């Protein structure tokens, strides 16, 4: 009986004979489901591509692990920390960092910037030297050679690698008492810009310098650091390495993973993705009312056939299954065709980069199995509920004149 119900449902859907209105409404429901599934799959794939794009944009901002002091800015027992990091076989390299706000002045122009002092091993952890598009990365031979973010350099119009043109950094001095001369207010240092790099929104207004420069401006000891950035052999072992370092170094330090350093950023991205998913889930839910219309029109059109089947002893429950299976077939056709069309559009964008977010940046797309599963389950769930609800036809409706 179950096979008979499915056979009749497939005939209702695929047969070329029958009411033109029923055929039109049925395939309209299939088309609407196809469009909704395609749109949802494409949008979710774009958001997956945006996740990869954002990971690339912040890859030079945070390392696999970042170690800081838990009781102040400067890391305590720096020699002990060095020894522990050097002895851990999971750590490939690490670099000391000091970062502070600073005022920069050149030729009557000034601006607030972020000064990030790093040691010579920094590029092994965050390869920012590969992003330099004009000039060169500092040689670290002199402490006053720096790398500057492009938009900051453009605003101040500082020449690159010009030995006769120096900008000046001003760092306010902490303390109390009477100010007798200019040197009591701030430390200052002339710097030479060796190259520029794009900030990519994450490093706007940044100046990368040798750590000795920041130590001098802040009057810090030679081996001091505010944080240590760490690169691992296998980033998948981040949590285990973090716990091992915390047990070795005690409560004087706090260690954060790349994800923890960007927690607010990723929360924003995931919230946007959730809202987009809910919006398109609502679109699919509304689309399934075309499916309800198709089932109702089918019941009206096939009422006389249903009477005949009931008269021949066909159970009412199996008659309901006919309408339920018809709805499920419509959903399955819509989901499969929608996923195929969505995949084709995604590959079209990947290979042609036809659709662009701006003049230079095409919309990023990433095709992953999870997206197929998410879209298929969402559409199938709504389709199952609507098919089940509208297949509950009563015997009195069929037998009454």
N, C-alpha and C positions, 0 to 999 in steps of 0.2 A: 504493500500500500504506500509506504514511504517513497519507494522508487517511482510509483505511478504519479504521486503528487509532484515530485521533482520533474518527471518527464512532461507532465501537462504544463507546469510553470515554464519550462524551457521552450515549449511549443508556443505558449502565449507571447513570449518575448521575441523569439526568433522567426516565427512563422510570418510569411509575407502576406498571407490572407488575413482578413478580419477588418475591423473598423479602422478607417483612416485616422480618426480622432484618437483612438487608443494607441495606435502605432506612434503617432506624433507625440503624444504626452509621454509615452514610455521612453522614447529616445531623447526627448527633451530633458527628462530626468537624468538619463545617462550623460548627456552633454553637460548639464549643469554640474553634476558631480565631478566630471572630468576637469572642468575649468577650475572649480574650487580646490580640488586636490593638486592640480598643477600649480596654482598660485601659492598654496601653502608650502609645497615642496620647494619651489624656487626661492621663496622668501627665507625659509629656514636654512637653505643651502647658502644663501648670501650672508646670513648671520654667522654661519660656521666659517665662511671665508673671512668675515670681519674679525672673528676671534684670532685667526692666524695672523691677519694683518696687524692687529693690536699687539700680539705677542712679539712680532718683529719690531714694531715701533718702540717698545719698552725693553727690548732685549739688552740694550746698552745702558739702561737705567739701573737695573738691579741684577745682582749676581745670584748664583744658586743658593748661597747662604750669606747673610749679613750679620756680623757680630758687633754688638754695641755694649757700652757700659750700662748697667742697670741702676747705677747710683749717681750718675753725672755725665757730662759730655765726654771727658777723656777716659779711655780704657785704662784700668788699673792693672798692675802686674803684667805689663806688656811683654816682658821677656818670657814669662811663664806661658803666656798665650802663644807666643811665637813657637816655643818648643813643642807645645801640644799640637799645633797645626802642622808643623814640619814632620811630626812623628806619625800622623794619620795617613795611612796608605790610600784612602779614598780621595784625598785632597790633591789635586794636580798643581794648583797654584793659589796664592792669596796676595792681597794688596792692601796696604794701609791707606786710609782716606781721612781727610779733614775737610769739612764743608761749612761755609759761613756766608752770610750776606755781606756785600761789600759795595763801596761806591767807586765808580771808575770815571775818570775825567780825561778828555783829550781835546786840545785846541778850543777851549771854552765850552765844550759840550760835556754833559755828564749824565749818568744813569745808574740805577741800582741793579746789581747783578749778583749772581751766585758764584762764589769762587770754590772750586773743588780741587783741593790739593791731593795728588796721588803720587805713588812711587813708580819706579820704572817697570814693575811687574803688573801694572794695572791693565795693560792691553792684553795680557794673557787671560785675564778674568773677563773683561769687557772690551772687545776689540774695536774701540771707538776710532782707532787710527785708520781703519778701513773706510770710515765715512768722510774723511778729509777730502774735500773736492778742490781746494785751492790752497797752495802752500804745502806745509809739511807738519807732521806731528813733532812736538818738542823733543829735542835730543837728550834732555835732562843733563846736559853738560853745564848749563847755567840755570840758576834757580828762577831767573826772571823771564824765561822763554815760556810763552803760554799759547794755548789753542783757544779760539773764541768762537762762540756760536754765531752763525751768519747774520741773523737779523740784528743782533746787538752790534756787530761790527759795522753793518750798513748804517745804522742810526748815528753812530759816532764818527763814521767815515775815517776809520783808522787804516793807514796803509799796511799791507802785509809784507813781512820780512824786509822792512826798511830800517836799516841800522840808524838812520837819523831821525826816526819818528817813534817816540815812546809815549804810551799812555801811562797814567798814574793811578794806582790803587790806594784807597784810603780805608783804613780799618779803625773804627773808634776804640779808644782805650777804656777799659773798665777802671773804676776807682772813684775816690772822693777827694775833696780838698779844693784848694784854690788853684785856678788855672793861670799860670804865669806866662806861658809861651805856647806857640802852636803845637809843639811836640807833646804837650800834655794832653791834647785832645785826641789825637789819632796817630797811628803809625802809617807811613806811606812808602810806596815802592814803585819805581818806574819799571814798566814791563814792555817786552817786545813781542808782537803778535807774529807767530811763525806760520799759522794756517787757520782756516775756518772750516766748520763742519755744520751740517743742518741739524737744528734742534728737534725736528719732528714733533713739535708741540710738547714733548716730554722734557727736553733739555733747553728750552728757550731761555735766553739771558744767562747762559752758563759760560764760565771760563774754566778751562782745564789747565792746571799748573803743576809743577813739581811740588811735592808736599813740603819741601824746605821753605818755599815762599809763604805758605800759610802758617807754618810754625813761626817764622820770623815776624809776620804781621800780627800774630796773636800772642807773641812772647811765650811760646810753648817750648818744652824741652825737645831735644833733637829727635828722640825715638817715639814721641807721643803720637796718638791717633784718636780720632773720634769713633771710627768704625773700621772694621776689616771685612773686605768682600772676598768671598771664597768661591772657587770653581771646583766642581767635583768631576771625577772620572765618569761616574754614572749618575745623572740627575735623578734617576728613579729611586736612588738610595738616600734622598735628601733627608727624610724624616729620621732614619736610623742614625745617620751621621750627626744630625742635630742633637739627638738625645745623648749620643756618646760624648760629644763635646761639652754639653751642659753638665754631665756627670763628672767630667774631668776638670772643668773650670769653675764649677760651683755657682753661687748666686750672684757673683760680681758682674756677670755678663748676661745679656739676653741675645738670643739668636732667632732670626726670622728667615723663613723661606721666601722665595721670589713671590709666591702666591700671597703670603701674609703681608709682604711689603706693599703689594698692590691690591689689598683686600677691598678697599672702597671702590677702586676702578672696576674690578671684576664683578663686584656686587651690582654696580650700575649696568654693566653689559648684560649680566644674567637677568636682571629685572626687565630690561628692554626686550630681551629675547622672550621672556615669559609673557609679557603683555602682547607681543606680536603673535605668539602662539595662541593665546586666548582669543584675540581678535579674529584670527583665521579659523579657529575652532568654532566660533560663533557663526562665521560665514558658512562653514560646512553644515552646521546645525540648521541654519535657515534654508540652505540648499536642499536639505533632506525633505522639506515640505513639498518639493516637486515630486519626490518619491511617494509621499502620502497621497498626493493628487493622482499619480499614476495608478496606485493600488485601488483607490476609490473608483476611478473611471473604469478600471478593469472589472471591478465587481459589478458595476452597473451594466456594462456591456455584455458580460458573460452570465447574467442572472438566469437566463433560460437554460443555459448549459448546466449551471449549478443545480437547478431544480431537477434536471434529468439525472444528474449524478446522485443526488440525495434519494430520488425515487428508486434508483437501482441498488440502493443500500450502501452507497459510499459514505463513510463516517464524516460527520461534521468537522471533527478535529483534523482529518486529512484534507478536507476542503480548505480549511484555514491555512493548512501548510502550503497549499498551492499558491495562495496570495503571499504568504511569508517568503517562500522560495523565490517568487517573482521579484519581490523587493530586494532580497539578498543578491540575486543575479544582477539586478540593475546596479547595486552598490559595487559588486565585484568588478563588473565591466568598467564602471566609472573610476574606481581606484586604480586598476591596472593601466587603463588608457591614460589617466592623469599622471601616474608615476612615469610612464614611458615618455609622455610629452614633456613633463618637467625635467627629466634627465636629458632629453634632447636639447632643451633650451639652455640647461646648465653647461653642457658640453659646447654648445654654440658660443656661449659667452667666454668659456675658458680658452677656446681656440681663436676666436675673432676679437675678443675684448670690445665688442660693438657698443654695449651700454656703458656709459662712463658717469662716475660721480662728479667729476669736473673735467677740465680740458685734458689733464694728463693721467688721472687715476681711474681705471676701469673698475666697475663693481667687482669685488672679489667673490669667488664662488668656490665652495669645497663640497664635494659629494661624498657623504659617509653613510654607512649602513644604518646608523641610528636614526637618520632622518627618514629613510624609507619606512622603518618600523613605526616611528612616531606618527607619521601622516597616515599610514595604512590603518593603524589601530584606532586613531581618532575618527576617521571617516567610517570605518567598519562599525565602531561602537554606536555612533549616531544612527547609521543605517539599520543596524540590527534592532535598535529600540523602536524606531519609526515603523519598520516592517512588522515587528511583533505587535505593536499597538494597533495598527490599522488593518491587520489581518483578522482581528477578533470579530468576525461577522456572526450574526445570530441566525438561528434556524428560522425564526419567525419572519425575518427580513426576506429570506429566500422563498418561503412557502406562501406568504401572503400575496394577494393579487395587487 
